[in-house]
Amino acid sequence: MTKISVIGCGRWGPNHIRNFNSLPDCMVIAVVDIQQDRLSRISKMFPGICVERDYRRVLDDPSVEAVVVATPTNTHYEIVRAALLAGKQVLCEKPICTTSREAQELIEVADEKKLTLMVGHVFLFNSGILKLKELVEAGELGKIHYLSAVRTNLGPVRTDVNAAFDLASHDIAIFNWLLGSTPNLVSAIGASFLQNNIEDVVFISLKYPNEVFANIQASWLDPKKIRKISIVGSKKMATWDDLELNSPVAIYDKGANAQQEYNNFGEFLHINMWDGDVRLPKVHMEEPVKTQDRHFLDAIRNGAVHHSDGRFALGIIRVLEAVSDSMRGYGTPVRVKE
């Protein structure tokens, strides 16, 4: 029986408690939050669970084998580091922390202690995104030309990080995972309408290896909730819409090929376009947090995180640092640290 403590009971903490308690051979035995009203609510939802206001108390408990860190981003480094040093397996909500230096240190501590460090980039466990991964790996779309993402809503507005760290980090994680690489060049602009120096809307352009391009629009300040991704390949195109619950993925037999044609002394470019059928593949739906939490338990028991480990998360932080540098330079292209 794997005994778990959830640190942070705001938006995501209760979901982790519910899902871990529904999985076999594990149990959440303690939760931590600095707000008493949240702890009171958890006590009513999950009678008998131990509640604490100081996370160090659960780290001192030898019966706790693993912890979930679901606190604000600017507290991740301190809590995750303390948990690893206390010998706990760790699942930390994304992003892993706010700087690549801190992320690198956490990876080194986890390696030294031989502990699991997994980061909750939850959309990597979304059934629709898993289907996109299948399509890309099978080569059904052909060579990937570019990807685009839109992630908008009216709130919730964060005060600890900007919309890039909060929202665009999801799509950066998805793109990195689908392509199996990180971008080498970033250009971004953003604007702070609601709070000083915290961008609530960002527009990001990314250049990946093999001349693959991507763009992301992310905003807390939009009238409509949108979570969409498009992938354009040389053979086919695909879209994902997280709000289409019955058929989130669509595959389009559409595309264009460019061919050079020669006639006498002239050289002409001929574009062949095709517009075929649209296929809606069957997607087995499961709550992504539950899939993610199951993966964390498997990683603890098998000693390996198959995706969304500390090093993967570090790559995302390096991209976000480049995004921040580019926004400070009003869109100046910035190379991503290797």
N, C-alpha and C positions, 0 to 999 in steps of 0.2 A: 504494500500500500504506500503510494507516494503522497506524503503530506506537504501541503502547499500553503503559503501565506500570500495574500494579495495586498500590496502596499499601494494605496490610492483607491478611493471608492467614489470617484466622480462619475464621468460618463462611461468609461470602459470597465472599471473594476467590477461592478455587479455582473456584467456579462461574463467575465472570466470565472467568477464564483459559480454562477449557474452552469456554465459549460463544463468546468472541471468536475463539479459534483455529479454531472450526468455521465461522465466517462468512467469506465471500469478501473478498479484498482488505484484510485486516487481520491483525495478529499482535501478541500480547503478547510483548514482548522483554525486559521486566524486571519483577521483583516486589520489594516492600519489606515487611519486617516486623522488629520489634525482637526477636522470639523466634527463636533459632537453630533450634530443633526444627521450627518451622513452615517455615522456609526449606529445611531438609534434606528435609522431606517434599515440598515443591514441586519441588525438584530431582529427586527420584525420579519424581514424577508427570509432570513436563514436562522431560525432559533437554535441556540446552543453553540453558535460559532463564537470564538473568542475575539473581542475587539480591543484594540490598543490605539493610543495616540502617538506613541514613539516607536518608530520602525526598528530601533536598536533592540527593543525587547524581544521581537520575534527573531532577529538575527542571533540573539543569544540562546534561543531555544533549540537544543539539539534534535528535537523531534521534527523540526521543520527542515525538509530536504531541499525545497525549491521555493523561489519567490517570484511573483509577477510584479513588476514595477510599472504602475499606471498613474504616475504623478506628473505634474507639469514638466516640460522638457528641460527647463533650466535646473531641475533637481536630479535629473537622471544620473549624471556622472557621480555625484556624491553617494547616492543610494546604491547604485549598481556596484561601484567599487567596494563599498562597505560589505555588501552581500557576498561578493566574490571572496573577499578576504576572510569572511566568516565561513567560507566553505559551502555556500549555497549555489545550486543551479539557478540560472537567471533567464527569465523571459522579460524583456524590457519593451514597452511600447515605443513605437517610432516617434521621432528619430532617436537614435541611440544617445546622442548628446548634441551639443551646439558647436563643437570644434573637432577637427580631425585629430588634433593632438590628444584630446581627452579620449576619443574613440580608440586611437592606437594604444593608449595606456590600458584601457579596459580589456582589449584583446590580449595584450601581453600578460595581464594578471590572470585572465581565464586560462590561457595556455599554461602558465606556470603552475596553476592550481589544478590543471586537468579537469576543468569544469565547463559545462555547457553555457554558452552565451548566445542567446537567440534574440532577434529583434522583431517586433510585431509589425512588419510591413504586411498588413492583413490582406491587401488585395492580391498578393501572391498566392493566396489560398481561396480566392474567389473562383467559383466554378466557371464563369465566363472567361476569366483571364487564363485559367488552366486550359480551356479549350483553344484560346488563341495561341498558347504555347505549343500545343499539339500541332496546330496548323503550320506554325513557323518551322518547327523542328522537322516536320514531315516534308517540307518544301512545297506544300500545296500552293502557297502564294507566290512562289518563285523568289527571285532576289528582292529583298526589301529595299524600296526606294526611300520612303519616308513614313513617319508616324506623326499623328497629331492627337492632342488631348484637350478636352475642355472640362474643367471641374469648378463649378460655380454654385453659389447659394447666397441667400441673405442670412449671414451668420452661420454657425456661431463664431463670434469674434474672439480671437485669442489676444492676451496681453503679454505673453512671454516670448512668442516668436511670431514672425511674419507669415503671410500667406504662402510663401515659397516653402518654408520649413513645415508648415501645417498641411497644406493641400498639395502643392506641386511635388512634394517628396513622394507621395503615392505614385504619381505617374513616372517620375524618374526611376523609382524602384521597378515599376512594371516594364518600362522601356529597357532598363539595364538587364533585367531578367530575360525578357523576350529575345534580346539581341546577344546575350551572353558577353556583354562588354560595357564599358563606361565611355561616355563621350570624351573627346579630347579638347573640344572647344565649346565655349558657352557665351551667349550674348543675352542680356536681360535688361528690361526696364520695369520699374514699378512705381506705384504712387501711394502716398499715405494720406487718405482723406479723413479717417476717423481718429487716428492716434499719431502723434509725432514720432517719426522715425520707425514706425512699424507698418510696412507696406501691406495694404489690404487687397491690392490687385497687382498681379505680376504677369508679364508676358515673357516667355523664355524660348530661345532658340538653341538647339543642341546639334553638334556635328559629331557623329559616331564614326568609328573606323569603317573602311570600305565604302566611303561616300554615302552613308546613311544619314538622313537629316530628320529632325524631330522638332516639334513646337508644342508648347503648353500654355494654356490660358487658365489662370487660377484666380479666384476672387471670393471674398466674403461679402462683397457689396454688389449683388446681382439679384434681379427680381425672380429668377427662375433657377431651380435646382437642376444641374446638368452634370452627369458623369458619363462622358463618352470618349471613345478612342477609335481612331481610324488607322488602318494599316494599308498602305499601297504597295503592292508587289508587282513584279514583271509579268506574272501569270494571272493573278487574281487580286481582289481587294477584300478586306474584311472590316467589320465594325463591331464594337461592343458598346452596349447601352445598359448601364447597371439598373436603370429604372424600368426596363422592359423585363419584367419578372418571368414571363413565360418563354421568351425567345431572345435572350440578351445578345447573342452572337448571330451575325448575318455574313454570309460569304457571297461576294458578287463576282460572277464570271464576266468581269469588265477589265479593259485595259487598253494599252496603246503601244505599238512598236514603231520605231523610227527606222527607215531604210533609205540609204542613199541610192538614187537612180540617176543614171548617166544617159544623156541624149545629145549626140553630137558633141559640141564644145561646152555645153551647159551641165551644171551639176544641180540636181534637184533633191530636196528632202521629201520623202513620201511617208506619211503617217497612216499606219493601219490601226484602226480602232475597232473594237468589238464590244458588244453589249448583250450578254447572254442572260442566263437565269440567275435568280437569287435563291440561295439555299439557307435554310434555318436549321442548323444541326441540333440534335438533341443534347441538352446540357443538364446533367444531373445536379440538382440544386441542394446545397447544404450550407448552413450558416458558416461564413468564412472564419469567424472567431473559433468555432468549435473545431473546424479542420485544423486551424493553426494550433490550438491548444493540444489536440491529439498529436500533432507533429512534434510539439515540445516534449511531451511525455515519451514519444518514441526516441527522440534525441537523447534524453536522459538515460533511457534504458539501453540504447544501442551505442551510445558514445559518439554520435555524429549528427550534425545538422545538415540536411540535404540542401536547403536553401534558406536564405535570410539569416545567415550567421553574422558574427561580428565583422568579418572582413567584407562581406557584401554590404553591410550597413555603413562601413567606413567609406566605401566607394561613393555612396549617396551623399554623405556629409561633405566629401571633397567637391562633388558637383554643386552642392548648395553653397559652399564657401565661394566657389567661382561665380555663382549666380549673384551673391551679395556683392562681390568685388565689381562685377559688371554693372550692377545697378548703381553703385556709387560712382561709376564712370559714365553714367547715362547711356548704357548699352555697349560700351567698349568691349570687344571680344576678349575673353580671358581663357587661358589654357588651364585645364583641370590638372591638379597635381597627380603625379603617378604614385 
